[in-house]
Amino acid sequence: MDRLVDGEEEVIERDGETVAVRRRPCDARLLLFFLKRLEDRRSSHAALERAVVLRGLDRRTAAAQNAYNPPDAEKLSNGRDALRKELMALHKQYGVGNEG
């Protein structure tokens, strides 16, 4: 990152002595590499955020579906028939509604 921002330090020597130090701007390949990496990180971060949001929605949807499971029509019909039979048996046994 330092090389990208500050460039590269170039030391110029003559006869074993440092004559000058200058900064060379960063290489275009380094800049392109950095930008590509930044783009990859952004897209992976966005994908992670999307996955977290979708997982939360899936959990809420599953919780909502499990909160109320209506019985199917066959079970309702069988339950009503059993209740009718039981009520008819009680009616016959105790004579509820009969005049005698």
PALOKE-10198 format. One record per residue: x, y, z of N, C-alpha, C, O, CB in turn. Coordinates in steps of 0.2 Angstrom, whole numbers, plus 5000, padded with zeros to 4 digits. Glycine has a CB too. Layout:
N
XYZXYZXYZXYZXYZ...
# end
This chain:
100
500449945000500050005000500450065000500350114997499550005006501050065004501450125004501750134997501850194995502050115009501950084993502250094987501750124982501850164978502450024984501050104983500550124979500450204980500350234975499950084980500450224986500350294988500950334987500850384984500050294995501450314990502050354990502550344984502950384982502450344996502450294980502850274975503450234978503450214984503150334971503950224974504550184976505150234977505250274972504750124971505550214982506150264983506750234979506850174979506350264991507050274976507550254971508250294974508250354974507450274964508750254976509350284979509850284973509950234970509550244985510150344972510650344966511350354970511450394974510450404962511750304968512450304971512950314966512850294960512550234975513450344968514050354963514750344968514750374973514150424960515150294965515750274969515550254976515950274981516250334969515050224977514850194984514550244988514350234994515450174987514450304986514150354990513450374987513350374981514550424990512950384992512250404990512250474987512450524991511750404996512150484981512150554978511450584979511350644980512350544971510850544977510250574978509750514979509850454978510050604971509150534982508650494983508050524980507850584981508550474991507650484976507050514973506550464973506650404974507250534965505950484972505350444972505050434965505050484961504750474977504950374964504750354957503950334958503850294963505150294954503550364954502850344955502750264954503150234951502350384950502150244957502050174957501950144950501750184945501450154961502050084949502050054943501250044941500850034946502349984943501050054935500350044933500049974934499549964936500250064926500549924934500349854935500149854943499649814944500849804934500449884947500349884954499649914955499249884959500849914958499549974952498950004953498349964951497849954954498950074949498449934945497849884942497749824947497249804948498049864935498349794949498249744954497849764960497449724962498949714956498049824963497649844969496949854967496549834971498049914971496749884962496049904960495649834959495149834961496049944954496049784956495649724955495549694961494949664963496149674950496049694966495949664973495349694976494949664980496549664976495349764976494849804979494149784976493649774980494949874978494149774970493449754967493249684969492649674971493549754959493749644969493549574972493349574979492849534981494149524971493649614983493449614990492749644991492349624995493949664994492649704987491949734987491449684985490949674988491949794983491549644980491049594977490949544982490349514983491249574970491449514985491449464990491049484996490649454999492149434992491249544998490849575004490149585003489749575007491149645006489949604997489249614995488949544994488349544996489249654988489249494992488949434992488849404999488349375000489449384988489349415003489249395010488649435013488249395017489849415014488549495012488049535015487349505012486849495016488049605013487349495005486749465002486549395006485949375007486849454995487049355007486949285010486649295017486249255019487649245010486949345021486749355027485949375027485549345031487149405031485849415023485149445022484649385020484149375023485049505017484849345015484449295013484349245018483849215019484749265006484849225022484849175027484349205032483949165035485549165030484349265034483849295039483149285036482749275040484049365040483049305030482449295027482149225027481549215028482449325020482649175025482449105025482249085032481749045033483049065023482549105037482349095044481749115046481349085049482949115049481649185044480949215046480349175042479849165045480949285044480549165036479949125032479849055035479249035036480249115025480349025037480248955040479948965047479448925048480948915041480049015051479749025057479049035056478549015060480049075061478849075051478149095049477749035047477149025049478149155044478048995043477748935041477648885046477148845046478148905035478048875051478048835056477548855062477348815066478648815059477448925062477048945067476348925067475948915072477049025066476048915061475348885060475348835054475448855048474848945059475148775056475148725051474448705051474248665055475648665052473948725046473248705046473248635044473648605040472848745041472748595048472648525046472448515039472048565036472248495051472548465036472348445029471548435030471248415035472748395026471248435024470548425023470348355026469748345029470248435016470648305024470548235026470548225034470048195037471048185023471048255037471048255045470448295048470148265053471648285047470248345045469648385047469048345046468648345051469648455043468948315041468348275039468348215044467748205047468348255032468848185045468848125050468748145057468348115060469548085049469048205059468848225066468148245066467848235072469348285067467848285061467148295062466748235062466248235066466948345056466848185058466448125058466448095065465948065068466748075053467048085068467148055075466748095080466448065084467948055076466748165079466448205084465648195083465348195088466648275083465448195077464748175076464448115079463948105082464548175068464848065078464747995081464647995088464247965091465247945078465148035091465148035098464548075101464248055106465848065101464448135098463848175100463148135099462748135103463848235096463148095093462548055092462447995098461947985100462548015085463047965100463047915105462847955112462447925115463747885106463048005113462848045119462148065119461748065124463248105120461848085113461248105112460748045113460248045117461048125105460947985111460547925112460547905119460047885122460747865107461147905122461247885129460847925134460547905138461947885131460847995133460548035138459848065136459548095139460948095140459648055129459048075127458948155126458448175127458548045131459548185125459448255125459048275119459248255113460248285125458548315120458148345114457548295113457148315109458548345108457548245116456948195116456448215121456648235127457148125116455848205120455348215125455248165130454748165133454648235121455548115131455448065135455948035138455847985143455048015132
# end
